[in-house]
């Protein structure tokens, strides 16, 4: 099984587009000599179960066919069990709605991904680990609280069927309700907790979210750090004027914004909050965030 990919297909990804496109894409990979064993998900959490079971049976190469959520579930099926050598390899076939992680490497989507798989282009990737009151999750893209998470939650709960347009609709809905609040935390063992109000906080391994938003322009997927981006309590008019800067990464130069690379984050939250993790929305009481350096190989 060492050279065979377990292909985990989410047929519902991209509003069902994945189901239509996956067959020809996999045939192209097989024609190029790739060995593929294909399984399909049947609902939320299924990709994690499939990956966990396959890893226990000796698979070490995995191909996520869908969006960021499919890759997220596979990662959580692999960790923490994947702590032994050889480290697992994760490739991507971006046939879902949001495919943010791959944009760090190319904006050519499926074609770039298939070229990388056939060529065997791999690089080490950190895995970020969040401990919360009910357990632990792992991710490779980003975790957000505040406005960015509010937008993701609004899109998931009300505008999911509209695809990329749903993000825009969610942005303006959350803009009308603008909620700037504190998320007490401290980084790298600081003495005090930062309890200032903020528009949003993001804890990033890669640069993009929501498909094209460059939330963390200085993030690197294998530098052993969490790229922590904070935007303070900007007002509604100021946010509207600066909204486009979320897409080119220049928002970090705003006077109320800051960024830094850290290794650990401790939270002091009184209750669960909405969080967005790799395109998935949860309500969690976050406790601690840290890094598993170079724990995964990604095919990019």
N, C-alpha and C positions, 0 to 999 in steps of 0.2 A: 504493500500500500504506500510505500514511501514516495513514489513518484506519481501517485494518483490523487487527483483533486476530488474531495467531496464537494459537489456543487449543491448549494442550498438555495433553492429557488422560492421566492415569495411571489406566487402568480398574481396576487392582488396588488402588487406594487405599481405605482404610476397609474392608479385608477384602472388597473387591469391591463395596461399596455404591456407589462412584463410578460404576461401569458402569451400574447401574440408574437412577441419578438424573440423570446428565449430560444425556441427551437432552431431557427436558422443560425443564431449566434453560436450556439453550442456545436452545431454541425461544422461551422467554420473552424472552431477550435479543434474538433476531432480530426478534421481534414489536415490540420497543421501538425498532427501527431500527438495531441494532448490526450491523456488518459483521464476520463471523467466518470465518476459515479454520481448519479443525479437523484436528489430527494426534493420533495416539495413540502413547504410549510402548510399547515391547516388552520392556523390561528395565532394570536399573540403568544409569544414565549416558545413557540414550536422550534424556531431556529436554534435557540439555546439548547433545548433538549437534544436535537439532532446532532449538534456540534459536540456536546458533552459525551454522548454515547459513542460517536465516531472516534473521538480522541481516545476514549478508553479502549477502543478496538484497534488502535494503532495508526489511525489517520493523522497526518501532520500538515497536510495541505488542504486549504478550504477556499472555496470561491463563493462569495456573496453575490447573488443575483437579485437585485432589487434596488432599494435606496439605502440611505444611511441607517435606517432602523434595522434592516436585515443584518448589516455588518455589526451593528451594536449588539444584537442578540447573539450572533456567533461569538463575538468577543466574550460575552458574559457566560457562554457555554464553555469556553476554553479556560477561563480564569475563575478561581485560582489554581485549577488542576494542571495548567500548562506551565508550572514552574520548573519542570525538569527539562533536560536537554534531549533531543534538539528542540529548539523553540518552534512553535507553530508558525505557519505561513498563511497569510490571508491575502487573497486576490479579490478583485472587484469587477463585476459586470453591471455598470450603472444603468439599470432599466427602470428605476423608480422615479419618484417626484423630486426628492432632494438628494443630491449626490455631492455634498460639500467637501468631504475629505479629499477626494481625488483632485479637486480644483487647486490644491497646493502644488500639483505636479503638471497639470495640463487642463485646458478648457475644451479638449477634443472628445471628452466623454468616452463612449463605447469604443471608438477606434483606438484611442490611446490605450485603454484598458486591455484590449485584445492583443495589441502589439506587445505590451509589457508581459502578458501571460506567456505568449509564444516565445518571446526572447528570454524569459526567465529573469527579468529585471527585478531585483529585490533589494530592499534596504531595511535596516533595523528601525523599529518604531517603539517609542515609549508607550506604556499603558498607564493611564491615570486611574487611581483607586479612590472611591468615595465610601467612607464608612458613615452610615446614618443610623438612626435609632432602631430601625427594623432589620438592618443587615448591611450588605456591601454590594456595590456595583462597580463595574470597570468600563472605561471608555477610551476612545482614541481621537475624538474630535474636540468637543468642548462641553462644558457645563455652564449654564447661565441661570442667574436669578435676577429678579427685577423686570425691567421693561422687556428685555429680550425673551425671557421666559414667559412673561405675560402674553407677548405676541404669539409665541409658539403654542401656548395653552389655548388662546383664543382661536387660532387657526385650527388646531386639532379638534376643538369642541364645537366650532360653528362653521368654519370655512374650509374644511379639509377637502371637500369635493371640487374645489376650484383650482387645485394645483398651485402653481407659482403665484397666480393672481390672489389666492387665498392669503398669502403672506402680506400682500399690499393691503388687503381689506382688514386684516387683523392689526396691522400697524396703525391704521387710521382710527380703528375702534379703540385701541389702547391709548392712542394719543388723546382722544377725547376724554378718557378717564384717568389721565396721567397720575400715577401713584409713585411718589418718590419717598422711600422709607429706608430705615437702617437695616443692615444685615450684619450684626456684630461678628467680627472675626479678627484673628491675628495671624501673621505669617512668620514662618521660620523662627518660632520661639520668642517673638516680641513680648515685652512685659505686659502691655496693655492691649485691650481690644478696640478696634476701630468701630465706633458706633455712629459715624456720620451718615446722614441720609444720602442715598444714591439713586440715580436713574436706573442703572444696572451694574452688575458685576459679572464678569465671565472668567472662567478658569480653563485655559485653552491648551491643547496639544497641537492643533493645526489652525490655519488662518481663517477659514471660511465657515459660515453658517447660513442656513436659509437658501442654499444654492449659490448666491452671489454676494452675500454680505461679508466683507473682509473685516471681521470683528477684531482679529488679533494679527495685524500685519507683520509683526516681528516673531511670531511663533515658529518654532522648529520642532519637527516630530521626533527628533532623536537627540535632543540636547540635555535630557535628564532634568528638565525644569517644567513647571507649570507657568504658562504665560498669563499673568493676572492683569486683566484690564478693568479699570473702574471709571465710570462716568458719573460725576456728582450730580446734584439736584438741578440740572438745567431746566428752564421753564419751557412751556409749550411752544411759544414763538421761537425761542432759540433752537429747540429740537427740530421744528419744521425747517428752519433755515439751514440746519446742519445735517438733515436726514440723509442727503446724498453722500455725505462723508462716511457713512457707515458702509458704503459700497466700494469705496476706494481706499479705506483704511486711514484717511487723514483725520478722522474724529479723535484719534489719540493725541492730536496736537491742540485740541481745544483746551482753554484755560481750566475747565472743570474736569478734564480727563487725565488719567495717568495709567502707566503700565510698568510692570516689572516682572522679572523672572524669579520665581520662588520654588522651593522644594517641598514645602508643607503649608497647609492652611488648616487652622482650627476655627470652628464655628461655635458661637454661643447663642443659638436660636431658642426662643421660648416655645415655639410651636412649628409644625411643618409648614413649608412654603412650596409654591409651584416652582419646579426646576425643569429646565430643558436640557436633556443629555443626548447628544448625537441624534437630534431630531425627534426624540421621544419625550413625552411630557409625563412627569410624576409629581406627586406631592410628598415631600420628604423632610424630615428634620435632620439636616446635615450636621455631622459632628467633626469629621477629619478628612482631609484630602491629601494624598501623597502620590509619588511617582514610582512605577516599576520600570527602571531604565532598560531600554532595548529589549523588552520582554517578548516582542513579536516581530516577525518579518512581514513587511507589506510588499506586494507586487505592484510597482508603480512605474 
